[in-house]
Amino acid sequence: MKVNRIFSPGSDGDVTRAILRNFVDDLEEYVSSDVIVVGAGPSGLICGRELAREGKRVLLIERNNYLGGGFWIGGFLMNKLTVRAPGHRELEKLGVPLTETRDGLYVADAPHACSKLIASACDAGVKVLNMAAVDDVVLKDGRVHGAVVN
């Protein structure tokens, strides 16, 4: 009997090796970064994106297993978020539909806005290390030169 395969053949070991190799390659490349951004909420994502657009090698470190912080759930555990002018312009640039509820106060769908913001950071070249925490910083000559990540 002929078996029609939907997916290309591969073992669990192949999958594990692919994940490990690619993760280690990225980590090795970004262990020396121009900038480390701690926290992948809206501010961290925009900061990382803008620095990456300027040609910086940016590593974004997030302690949670998801990016976006509270941006995902908006307010009162409802999936709507508010943003005030002129901040709404960032979401407009990303193509996020906004509704102005009063002069300068806008409402958007939180998952839509958050996913667009995450994608824009990744598209700019930001690399993410999530499920990791910054435990300490390395100082040299009064400047931060590195981070201790757990």
N, C-alpha and C positions, 0 to 999 in steps of 0.2 A: 504494500500500500504506500503510495506517495504522500508525503506530508508537505503541505504548502506552508511555508514559513512567512509570517508577516514581518518579522524583524530579522535582521542579519544575525548570523550565529555568533555566540559569545558566551563565555562562562562567567560565573560570579567572580572568579579570580581575575579575569580580564577586566571586569568592571572595577574591582578594587584597585588593581594596578594602575589603571587609567586615572582614577581619582587621585591616588597617592602621588603619582609622577607629576601630574599637572599642578597639584597643590604645592608640592615641594619646589617645583620650578618657579612658580609665582612667588612663593615665600623667599626663595633664594634671591630672586631678582629684586624684590622690594625690601629685603632686610636692610639695605642701605637706600633710604628714601630721602628725597629733598624735604618732604613735609610729612609729618604724621598728624592726622586729625583724630582726636579722641571723641567718639560719640557720633553715631550716624542718624541723629535726628535731622530735622529740616535744615538747621543751621550748619551742621557738620557736612551734610550732603552738598549744600550750595557752596560752602567754603572749599571743599575738596574738588568739586567740579570746576570752579573758577580757577583754582591753582593749577589743576591739570590742563585746563585750556591754555594756560600761560606756558605750558611745556614742563611743568614740575612733575616729578615722580611722586605721586601721592598714595600713601597707605592710610586707609580709614579703619580705625579699630573700634569695634562695637562689642559690648559685653553680652548683648542679647543674641538670640538666634535669628532675629529679624531686624531689618533696617527701617528707619523712619520714626522711631520713638512713638510718641503719642499721636503723631500725625495720622496714623492708620485709623484710629477710632474717633477722631474729632472730639466733640464735646458731649458730656453726659452719656457716654457710651453709645452715642448715635454716630453713624458714619457720615456725618457732615462736619466740615471744619469751617472756621471763619478766618478771614485774613483782612487786614485793614490796609487801605491805600497808604503808601505806594507799593506795599508788598505784593499786592495782587498782580502787579506787572510780571513778576517772576512766573506765576502760574499761567498767565496769558501767553507768555513766550513759549511755554511748554504745550500749549494747546488745551489746557484744562478749562472746561466750561465753568463760568462763574455767574452767579446771580447777585446783583447789587441789591441789598435789602434796605439800605438807607445810605445816605451820602457817605461814601468812603468805607462801607462795611460790606464785604463780599462773602458769599457762601459757596462752597464747592463740595463735590463728592470726595470724601477723604481717601478711600482706596485708589480712586482714579488719580488724584493729585499726588499721592505718595508714590505710587508706582511710576508715574512719569518722572518725578524728581529722582528716584533711585536710578531709573534707566538713563537719565541725562548725566548723572555722575559717572555711571559705568561707561557710557558712550564716550565720555571725555577722557577716559583712561584711568579713573580711580580704581585701585585694587582694594578689596575689602577683606579684613580679617575679623570675622565675627566669632562669638563665643570666646572672646578673649578680653582680658582686662589689663589696663595699664596700672602696674603696682608701684612704679617709681620712675623717676627721670634721672638721666645722667647729665651732670653739669660739668662743664669745662670752661674755665675763664669767665664764670658768671653767666654762661649761656647754656641753654638746653641743647645737648648734642645727641640725645638718644632716649629711648624709653625701655623700661623693663616690663615685658609683657608676659602674662601668665595665661 
